[in-house]
C-alpha cells in the first residue's frame, strides 16, 4: 500500500440519522406504532461513509464531495474531521438527510429531506485526482460524479477506478476497472427476465459492454458477488464466507471501498472482490453503518492490522454473536488437494476458519534442512486467498498450543488417521471446553510426495525429437 498517494473518493455525501427505540403499543388516534426513543445517532452517509471505511488500515483518503452552509453539511464536516481530507464542491441547496426510525433494531420508516445540486469543480479537484493512487466513485444519484466527469474519465485511463452506480445517477466513465451495482440496481439498469445467477450474469455482461468497463461485480447480498466481464466469458461467483446476521445498511459502501483499496494495493480484480466480500460480511456482522463504534474510535494507524483479517479480532467477533470458531494448523508448504479438501470441510463446521501456520524456523525444525519450500509470507497469501479461510495466524513453536490459548477456538481440526486423544492440542482445548476432531484426508497427497515427484521429474533426461 502506498503511504504517499491517497485513495480518492468522489461522490454524493448524505447525512444519515437513526432514531432508535422500542415499540410496545399503537397510537390511540391511528393504527400506527408508537416508538419510545432510546437513542438518536447521526453520521455521514453515501460517499462520506465510503470514505470513512476506506481509511481502515491507516490509508490516507481524500473525499471530493459537495457540501453547503446548512446544519447537515456542518455535521458531516465535524464527523469527518481528522479522518479524511475534504475537497469541496459548492452545494446549491441543502445536504440530503435520510432518517430511519427503528424499533428494537428493525426499521419502521425512512424519511428523506433536503437536497441540492453540486456546483462547478475548481483546481483542487483536478489536483486531488492527479495525485490519487486509486479512485472510488460513490454515486447516490445527486450528480457530483457528473460535475467532475471529465477529470474522472482522465483518471480511469491511468489508474484503478471503481464506480458504485445508482439508477438515477451518472453513467460510469469508460475504462472503469470494476463497477459494483447491487442486484436491484442491476435489474433497474439492465431490465431482463428472472433473478437467477444466469440472469444476473447476463445483466453484468450487458452493463460491462455498455459502460466499456473492465468488469462488473453484481452484489447479491447473502448470495455473494458475481464478477462478470464484457463478452461471453464465464462469470466468477464469490460466496459470502458466512451468514452475517446484522444491519446490512452500508454494506454496498463497504464492499466498494474495500474493492478500491485492494486494487490500490495491487490486487487483481478477482482478488479484490474476494477481499471485499469478506470485509463486507464482517462489517454487517458488526452492526453495519449503525455500529456506534465505527465513529467512536480513531482510524487505525498503518502499523495496525485491519480488523477484518486479524485472527484474534475475528474470533472475538464470531464468539460475540454466538458463532462457532474453528481452527486448524500445519505447515501448508505446498498447498495440494488434500489441504483444500480439509480446509473446505473444516469451514463448514462453524462460522469462521482460522488457520495456524508454522513459522519458517518451526518448519525447518520439524521437516529438516531445505524446508520450507515456500517462505511464510507466501504460504499466508496462498491460504488467505482461499474462500474457505477467514484468517491466518503464525506460531513459532513446534506446536500451536500457545497460540490456541490466545485464540480459544471452539473446534480444532486435524486431518489424517490421528486419534483425538493423541493430538498434542487436545489437552490445551480442554482448558476452555474446546473440542478436537479429526477429518478424513485424501490418500496419497502430501507435500513430501509432491516434492519427491517434482525432484524426479527434474532429472528425467529429455529425449531429442525423432529425425
N, C-alpha and C positions, 0 to 999 in steps of 0.2 A: 504494500500500500504506500502510495506517495504521501510524504508528510509536507510537501510544499505546494502541490497543486490540489485545489479543493474539488469536491463534488458539488456541482451547481444544480439546485432545484429551481425550476421555473414553473409557475402556475398560480392557481387561484387559492388564496388563503381565506378561510372562513373562521368564525368563532363558534365553537361547539359548546353547548351548555347542557348539562344533565341535572335535572331536578329529580332527586331520588326520594322515595318514601314508601309507606305501606298503605294498603287499601283494604279496609275490612267492612265497608258499608257503601251504600248508594246514596246519592244526594236526594233530599226529600222532594225536590221540585222537578226531577228528571231522572230517568234510568241511567245515570252516569256515575262512575266510581268516584268516591272522594279519596284524595291522596293526602295523607298526613306527611308533610315534608320532613325528611331527616337530614338531607344534605343538598347542597347546591354547588355544583362544580363547573368551572369554565376553563377552556383550554383552546389552543389553536387547532383548527381542523384543516382538511384539504391539504394544500401544499405545505402549510405550516406544520401539520402533523408529520407529513412525509419527510420534511427537512429535519425535524427533531429525531425521527427514527434513524435517519441516515447518519447522525452523529455517533451512533453506538459503535464502540470500538475505538473511539478517540479521533474519528475522522473530522477534518475541517469541512464545513458545509456553508455555502453561500445560498441564500434564498432570494430569488428575484420574483417579486410579487407586487400587487397593487394595494396600497394602504392609504387611508384618508385621515381626516381630523376627528372622526367620530369616536365615541367611547369604545366601541368594539375594536377598532383599529389600535387604540391605545392599549387595550387589554392584551392584544396579540403581541405588540411590541414588548410589553413588560414580561410576558411569559417566555419570549424567545431571547431576551437579553442575556448575553453571556453564553448562549448555546449555539446560535448561528449568526452569521454576518448578513445583515439585511441590505439589499439593493432595491430601493422602492421605485415603483411607477406611481404617478399620481392617480388617485381614485376619484372619479366623478360620481358622487353618491355616498352611500354608507356601506360598510363591510357587511356581507350576509351573516346572519346569526341563525343557527339551527338549534332549536331547543327540544330535547327529548324529555318526556315525563315518564318515569319508570316507577313501577310498584313492585316491590320485592325483586328487583333486578330485571323485570320484564317491561319492555316499552309499551306504553298505553297510547301515546300520541306524539307526533312531532310537529313543531310549529316553526315555520320559516319566516324570517323578517329581513328587511333591508335588501340591499343590492345596488350595484353601480357598475360603471364601465371603466376599464383602465385607460389612462392617457398614453401619450407617446413616450417611448423609452429615450433615455439620454445616453451619453457616452459611458456612464458607469455600467450599464447593462452590457454593452459591447465588450468592455474591459473584463467584466466578470466571466463572460463566456470564453474570451480569448485565453484566460488562464486556467480554464477548467480541465480536470482530468477525466471527467465523465459528466453527463448531463441527465437529469431526470425531469421530465415534463409531467406535472400533476395537473391534468386538465379537469376542471369541475364545471365546464360549460360557461365560464364567465369571461373568456376570451383574452386572458392575459397572454397565453401562448400565441394567439393570433397577433397581438400587438408587437411581439418580438420575433415573428415568424422568420423574417429574413436572417436574423442572427442565428436562430436555431437550425435553419437549413444549412448554413455555412458550418456550424459545429458538427452536424451529422456527417459531413464529408471527411472529418479528420479525427473524430473520437467517438467512443461508445455513447449512444443516446438511447434512453429508454423513455417510451411515451405511454403514460397511463391515460387512456382516452375517455371521452364522455359522449353519449349520443347527441347532446346539444352543443358539443364543443367544436374545436378546430380539427381539421384532418391532419394526421401526423405528417411530418415532413418526410420526403423521400430519403431513404438511407438509414432510417431508424434501425438500431441493432435489434431491439425487441419492443414490441407493442403489447400491452398487457390488459386487454378487456376482460371483464368478468363474463359469466355466462349470459346474464341478462343483456349486457351491453353488446355482446357478440350477436345475440338474436336481433337486437334493435338495429345494429349497424349492417348486418348481413341476414336479412329475413330468409327463412327456409323452413322446411318441414322437419319436425321431430326434435328431440333433445337427447339423442343417442350420441355415443362417442363419435360415430361416423359423421353425424350431422354437425357436431361441433368441429371436427377435423376439417370438413368441407368449408365451414364458415371461416375458420382460421386461415386456410389456404387462400380463400377468396379475398379476405381482408389483406393478407400479406401481399398478394399480387396487386390489388387496387392501390394500396399505400406504398408500394415499392419498398417494403420493409424486409430486412433480412430474416426476421422470424416474428411470429405472433404467438404469445403464450396466453391461452384462454384459461382463466382461473375458474374452477368448478366447485369451490367450497370444499366440503369434506371429500369430494371426488378427486382432489388434487389439481394438477395443471396439465394441460395438453399443449405441447410445444409443436407448432406447425411452421412450415416454410412455403415459399412460392413453389408452384409445380405440384406434381403428383407423388411426392415422396411420402414415406411412412412417418406419421407423427410420433412423438415420444410422449408417453404418459408418465408423469411423476406423481405417484400417490403421496398423500399426507403420511408422515411417519407414524402418527397415532391419531385417534379421535380426540380432538381438542374441545372439551366442553367449557365454553366461556363465551364472553361477549364478542361477536365477530366484527363489531364496529371498528373500522380502521385496518382490517386485515389486508385489504387491497393495497392501501398505502404502504403497509409494512412489506408486502411482497414486492411491490415496485421499487421501494427504497433499497431493499436487500439485493434485488437483481442488479440495480445500478451500481451498488457498492462492490458486488462481486465482479462485475465487468471492469470496474476501475482497478480492481486488484489483479486483472489479467486473466480471469476465468473465461472459459469458453461458454457460449450461451447455455449449453446443456448443464454445465457445472453451476452456472449462476442460478438457473432455475431450481436445481436440486437444493442449493443452499437456501434460496429464498423460500421455498416451500417449508423447509424445516423451521426457519425463523418465524414465518407467519403462524405456523402451528403453535410454537412456543408463545408467541405474542397473544394469540387468542386464549390459550390455556391460562395465561397470567392475568386475564381480565380485559384484554383489548385496549382500545383507546380510553376507556373509562377507568383503567387501572390508576388509582391516585399516585402510586409510586413512580409512574412514568414521568411525572412532572415535579415530584418532590425531591428527587435525587439529582445530584450533579451528573453531567455526562461523564462516562468512564474515560480515564486517561488512556493514552496509547499503550501504556505498559500493561493494562488490564486485558484479560481475555474476554471476548464477547460472551455475555451470559448465556446465549443460546447454545454455545459449544462447550462451555466449561462443564466437565462431568459432575462436579460436586454440586454446582448450582442446579444442573438438570435433575439430579437425584432428589434434591430438596424440593424442587417444584413438583415433580411427579408424586412424591410422598405427600406433599401438602394437599393435593387434590384427591388423595386416596388411591393413587395408582400403584402399580407393581413395578419395582425397579429390578431389572435383570442385568447380570454382568457375566462376562466370560473372559478368558485370558489365554495368552500364549505368545509365541514369538512372531507368528504370521510373517515369516521371512519371505517365502514365495507363496502368494495367495493362490490357492487352487480350488477345484470344485468341492473338495471335502470341507474346506474352510467356509466357502459360500453357503453350502447346504446347512452346515452347523449354525452359522450366524442367522440365516433366514428362519430356521426352526426356533432358535433362541428368542428372536424378536417377537415371534408370535405368542410367546408365553406370557408376556407382560406389556407394559405401556412404554417402556424405553429399553434400549440395549446399550450398555457401556462396555467397551472392550478394553481390557487391561493388557498392555503390551510390555514385554521385557525390553529394557534398555539394551543398547549395543553391548555394553560390558557384561550385562547379565546373560545375553545370548552366547557370547564368547565363552563364558564360564560353563554354561550348560552344554553347548554343542561343540566346542573346541575351536582351534585356530581356523581362520577362513570364514567363520560365521560371525555376524550375519552377512548374507549376500547383499542385502539392501539395508542402508542405514535407517535409523528410527524415523527421521522426518519423512522419508519416502514410504515407509510402512504405515505411518499415521495417515498420510494423504490418501493412500490406496484404500485403507479401511474406512476413512471418513467419507470417501466417495461412494460407498455402498449405501443403498437405500435402507438396508436393514440396520445400519449402525447409526446411533444418535450422538455418540461422543466417544472419545478415545482418551485413556489415561495411561501414563508410562510409570513403571516402577523399576527401581534399581536393584532390588534384592533378587534372590533366586526364586522366591515365591511371592505372590501378591498379597500375603496376609496383612501386612501393614497398610497397604492401600485399601484393602477391603474394610478395615476398621474405620477408615475415613468415609468410604462410600456407603457402607452398611446396606448392601443390596438385599432385596427380599429373596432372590433366587440366584444361585451361582451355577453356571452351566459348564460342563466339560463334555468333550466328545471322545468316543472310543469305548474300550472294554474295561474301564475303571469300575471298581466298586465304590459306592458313595463313601463308605467308611474309610476307604484308602486315600481319599483325596486330602492333601495337606490343608486345604482351605476349609474343610468341613468343621473342624474344631473352632476356627475363627467365627464361622457363621452362627454357631450355636450361641455365641455370646449375646446376639441381639435377636435370636429367633429366626434367622435366615435358613433357607433350605438349599442344599446342594443336590443337583440332579445330573444324570448322565444321559446324553442323547446319542442315538446311533450315528456312526461315522462311515462315510463311503470307503469301502475297502480299496486298498491299492493306491491311495492318494496320500502323499506325504512330501514335504519339502525335500527330505533327503533323497527319496526316489527320483524326484524331478531333477535334482542337481546331478545325480549319477547318470541319468538318462541324457542330460544335456552334455555332460563331460564325454560320454561315449560317442555322441553324435559329432562332437567337435574333433575327434581324432579319426573318424572314418575317412579313408582316402577317397578323393573324388576321381572317378574314372573319366578319362577323356572320351569325348564322343566318338562313336564308331566312324571310320572313314567311309 
